[in-house]
Structure formats: structure tokens, C-alpha cells
């Protein structure tokens, strides 16, 4: 699965870069996050819990930051395991640019899933991950500036809205890919 996104965040590029590397702040912005632990400057351990009806899964993820160019860009590589629910593996390229007093964050994700996650379908996964990214960036932006909101591009907002509304299983997909996206964005 491949996905791209762009968000405008009302904060300086340096502030956004620092916040993206703050495990406590990231953990507060990820729905269902149990912990984000910074192992060293390039490695994070993340645990996120999702519940769908009577089924509950905790996803454990190992994330690595590579190709760091502070405060412009980096690549996040990650593996997430959710027991019987499945797994996700992939990478996300994240870029930050300044534009008229705001930071434009763009990302490109390439991920693969297996197990029960792979049985749900690509359209559902894409809609759920967009929704998770939107939720993350809204919370992330509010932490940087309580009066600000991250704005997804118009195409991103339209693409995810319909699919998300029809999804009863969005959380599991969102968590699996969200872990990869949110570390960068995610990061997802």
C-alpha cells in the first residue's frame, strides 16, 4: 500500500521538528497509545492498543529514523506486530518546509500488511489511515498551538471521508499503519 499526505501546521519548522522527535508529545497525540519510548536518537519503541467490538489487539512497533536532515526531512522504517490481528512493515519519507509562516509537512508511505489485517481490503485501510493521520495532526497541532489546526490537503480530506464513514474496523488498520505514519507524521 502506498499513501501520501500533506498538512499545514501553524508552527515554525524547528518547533515541528522538535515535537516530532518528542516521545511524550507523540504519545499524547496517538489514539490508544500505551507508550512511545525513545531508545536512542534514531530508534523508538511504540505500543498502541485498539479494540473492535469484543476483539482487542495491542500493536508493538519498532521504528528507526534514517536519512536525517534536521529540520528538513527523514525516513521512518518500521515493523508493527499485532499478534493474531496481523502485522505491518514499511517506511515513510517525511519532509518539512516553511511557507508563509506555517510548516508544510508532507509524507509518502509504502507499507505491507499481513495476517487478518490483509483480509480487510486496501480501500478500507487507506481511508482508515487517512483518518488516523488527520486525528493525529489535529492533536499534534493543538499541542504546538492550542488555537491552531492542521489542515490536510483537499484531496486527502475527500479521499478518506467516504471510506472511513463506512468502516467498522478502522481502528485496527489505523493503529497498524498509524504506528508507521505517526512516528514520522506519525508519526503515521
N, C-alpha and C positions, 0 to 999 in steps of 0.2 A: 504494500500500500504506500502510495506517495501522497503527500499533502503539503500545501504551502499556506502561509498566512502572513498578514501584516497588521500591526497595531500601532496606533499613535498614543504615546504616553506623555502626559503633562509633567515632565521632569527632565532634568539635564541628562545627557548621555552618561556622564560619570556616575550620577546617582543611580540610574537604571542598572549600570554595570555592577556597581557595588551591591545593590539589592538582589540582583540575580545570583550573586555569589554568597548571600547570607542565608545559611540553612534555616535559621529560626524564622525569618520572614517568609521564605519559601514554604515552610511547613504550615504557617498560618494561612496561606493563600490556597493550598491544595485541599479540596474537599475530601474528607475521610483520611487525611494524613495522620499516621501514628508517629512517624519520626522522619526527619531528614538529618542525617549525621554526616558531617564533613570529615572524611578520613584524612585527607591532605588537600593541598590546593587544587588537585586535579581529580579527586575521587570522592564520590558521595554514596552513601547507603540510604535507601528510601524504603519505607513501608507504608502502604496505603490499603485501607480496608473498604470494601464495597459490599453492600447487601442488596440482594434482589429477591424479594419475597422471602421464602424460608432459607434460601441459599446465601451463604456469606463466604467471601474469599478475601484473603489478605495477600496482596502482591508485594513481593520483595524484589527490589531492583538495585542493581549495581550500575552506577553511572560514572563515566570517565569524560573529563573535559580535555579536548585536544585542539591543536592548531590555534592556541590562544593568541589573540592580538588585542590586548586591552586598550581602550574600551570599545573596540570596533566589532570584534567577532570571535566566535569559537564554534567548535563542533562538539556535540554531545553524543557519545556512544553509550548504549545501554542494553541491559538484559533484565527482563522482569519475569518472575515466575509466580504463578497463582495456584499452585497445586493442581487439583483436578480441573480447575477452570481453564488452565492453559498457560501460555507464555507469550511474550513479545520480545523481539530483538530488533534493534535498528539504530539509526543515528539521525541527528538533527543539526543542520547548519543554521546558526543564529547570527544575525547582523544587526548592529545598531547604527543609526545615522541621525544627525541633527537636522531639523527642518523647521524654521520659523519658531524657535523657542520650545519645540517638543522633540521627543525622541521617537523615531520610527524604528520599530523592531520588526524584522522580517525573519521568517524561518521556513526551511524546507526539510521535511521529514521523509525518510524512507524506512519503513518498518515491515516486519513479517510477524504473523501470529500463528500459533498452533494450538492444538487441543480443542476444547469446547469453544474457545474464542473464535477459531477459524470457521466454525459452523454457522455463525450468526449472519455473516454476509458483509460485503465491502461497503455498501451504501449505508447501512446502519452504523458501521464503525466510523466512517467518515463524518457522518452527522454528529455522532456522539463525541468524537474527539474535537470537532469544532466547538461544540457547546462547552466542553470541558475547558478548552483553551480560552473561550470568551469569559467563562466564570472565573478562571484563574487570573486573567489580565484585569478584569474589573476589580477583583480583590487586591491584586498587586498594585494597581494604580491608586486605589484608595489608601493603601498603606503609605505610598510615597507622597500623596497629596489628597487629603480627605475630600476636597471639593472636585477632584478630577475623576475622569472616567476614561478607560482605554477604549478606543474605538476601532472595531475591526473594519476592514475594507468592506464596501457594499457587497461585492461578490461573495466574500466569505460569509457575511451575515445571511444572505439569501440562500446560499447552498446548504447551510446547516439547519436552518429553521424548520423546514418541512420534515426532513428525515428525523430530527430529534423529537418532534411532537408525536410521531407515530411509534416511538421506541419505548418499549417497556424494559429493555435491558441495557440502556445507555450507560449505566454506571460501570459495569464490568469493562466494557470497551473503553470508556473514558479513563478509567484507572490504569489499565494496561498501557494504553498509548499516552495517557496523560503523564505518567511517570517519565516517559522518554521526552515528551514535549515540554513538560513543566520545568524540568531541570534547566532546559535552555530557555524556555519561554517563561517549559515547562520551560516546567520549565519552565510538555509537552508540551 
